[in-house]
Amino acid sequence: MSKIITIVLLVILGVYLFRRLAGQRGATSKPPENKAAEDMVRCKVCGVNLPRSEAVLSKGRFYCCDEHRRADS
């Protein structure tokens, strides 16, 4: 019984190592994209943080959606 368990563990280890090595060969090293950091703002109604470009601005307040903007009026 112990021989079977040892063989199964060796097969699992072999498959793991094979996949790991195969994944490293196929991976191309892409330079990281230069995305500019964006300010985060908080919705006045629910408090969720979101990028300024995705926020709804009304009367100097930020909201995550138009529904929350209307609810705060």
C-alpha positions as CSV (number, residue, x, y, z in Angstrom):
1,M,0.0,0.0,0.0
2,S,2.8,2.4,0.8
3,K,4.4,1.8,-2.6
4,I,1.2,2.8,-4.3
5,I,1.0,6.0,-2.3
6,T,4.6,6.8,-3.0
7,I,4.1,6.3,-6.8
8,V,1.0,8.5,-6.8
9,L,2.8,11.2,-4.9
10,L,5.8,11.0,-7.4
11,V,3.4,11.2,-10.4
12,I,1.7,14.3,-8.9
13,L,5.0,15.9,-8.2
14,G,6.2,15.2,-11.7
15,V,3.1,16.7,-13.3
16,Y,3.4,19.8,-11.1
17,L,7.0,20.3,-12.0
18,F,6.3,19.7,-15.7
19,R,3.5,22.2,-15.8
20,R,5.6,24.7,-13.9
21,L,8.5,24.4,-16.3
22,A,6.3,24.4,-19.4
23,G,4.6,27.6,-18.1
24,Q,7.9,29.4,-17.7
25,R,9.0,28.5,-21.2
26,G,5.8,29.7,-22.8
27,A,5.6,33.0,-20.9
28,T,6.9,36.0,-22.7
29,S,8.3,38.8,-20.6
30,K,6.1,41.8,-21.4
31,P,7.1,45.1,-19.9
32,P,4.6,46.4,-17.5
33,E,2.1,48.9,-18.9
34,N,2.7,52.4,-17.8
35,K,-0.7,53.4,-16.6
36,A,-0.9,56.8,-14.8
37,A,-2.0,56.6,-11.2
38,E,-5.5,58.0,-10.8
39,D,-7.0,59.6,-7.8
40,M,-9.6,57.6,-5.9
41,V,-12.8,59.3,-4.6
42,R,-15.5,58.1,-2.3
43,C,-19.2,57.9,-3.0
44,K,-21.1,60.2,-0.7
45,V,-24.0,57.7,-0.4
46,C,-22.5,54.2,-0.1
47,G,-18.9,55.0,0.6
48,V,-17.4,52.9,-2.1
49,N,-14.0,54.0,-3.5
50,L,-13.7,54.4,-7.3
51,P,-11.4,56.2,-9.8
52,R,-12.2,59.8,-10.3
53,S,-12.8,59.2,-14.1
54,E,-15.6,56.7,-13.3
55,A,-17.3,58.8,-10.7
56,V,-20.4,61.0,-11.2
57,L,-19.7,64.6,-10.0
58,S,-22.6,66.8,-8.9
59,K,-22.4,70.0,-6.8
60,G,-18.8,69.2,-5.8
61,R,-19.7,65.7,-4.5
62,F,-18.7,62.4,-6.0
63,Y,-21.1,59.4,-6.5
64,C,-20.6,55.9,-7.8
65,C,-23.7,56.0,-10.0
66,D,-26.5,58.4,-11.1
67,E,-28.9,56.6,-8.8
68,H,-26.9,57.6,-5.7
69,R,-26.6,61.2,-7.0
70,R,-30.4,61.4,-7.3
71,A,-30.9,59.8,-3.9
72,D,-28.6,62.4,-2.2
73,S,-30.5,65.4,-3.6
